């Protein structure tokens, strides 16, 4: 079985610094390289697509998974039966032997 090696706080900070530096370097160099490779219209299309993706990602993250659970049948049934238990109407289900 593989063991995880635990690093001290200084080593973790160095790793994070190096990764952030590489991220900044890529963010600086990729547009320069793309400008040299793509034509002006292709780069404009790339920028538009990138803009709409950057705009859509936060909107899709906005409680998207919770909304899927909200509309699922099992969640509806769980909420319905918990409602019946709270208001004492679960006795009706016991009498009808539905529960």
N, C-alpha and C positions, 0 to 999 in steps of 0.2 A: 504494500500500500504506500502511496506517495504521501510524504509529509510536506506540509506547507512550512516554508521558512518564514519566520516572523522577523521583520526588519524594524530597527529602531526608528524613532521619529525623525532623526536627521536624514537617514537614508531615504525614508519615504518622501521627505521634503525635496531632496535632490532629484528623485525620480519624477516628482510632479513638476519641478522646475524645468527639467529636461524635456518632458512631454509638452509642456506649455510653450517652450521655446521652439520645438519642432512644429507645433501647431501654428504659431505665428509665422514661422518661416514658410510653411506651405501656403498659408493664407496670403502671404506677400508674393510668392513666386508663381502660383498657379494662374492668376489673372494675366501676369506678364507673358507666360508661356502660351496661354490661350489666345491672347491678342496677336502673337506672332504666328500661330498656326491657323486660326480661323479668319475668315473674311469679316468685313465690317458688319454685314447683314447677319451672318451666322453668329457672330458674337452678340449682336443685339437680341437675336432670338434666344440665345443662351441666357442672357441677362433677364429677359422677360420671364422665361421659364423658372429661373432661379428665384426671381422675385415672388412669383405666385406660389411656389413651393414653400418659401420662407413665410409667406402669409398664411398658407393653409395648415401648416403643421401645428401651430398653437390652437387653431380652431378645431382640429380633429382631436387634439388631446383634451379638449375641454369636456371632461366627464363623459367621454364616448363609451367607455366600458360600463359605466353605471346606467347609461341610457339603454344599452343592450339588455342588461339585467332587468330593467324596468319593464320592458316590453315582452319579456319571455313569459311563457305560460306557467312555468313552475313557480316563479316569483309571484305571479298573480295569485296562484292558488295558496301559497304560503301566507301572503298578506291577507287573503280572504279568510282562511281558517284561523289565523291569529286574531282577526277582527271578531270572529264568532266567539272565540274563547274569552276575549276581553269583555264582551257584552253579554255573556252567558247564554248565547244561542247555540252553543255546542251541544246542549242537552237535546235539541231537536235532532241532531245528527246521531246521537246515541240511541234515541228512540227509533229512528229510522234504520239503524244499524248501517249507516253509511260511513261511519268512522272506524 
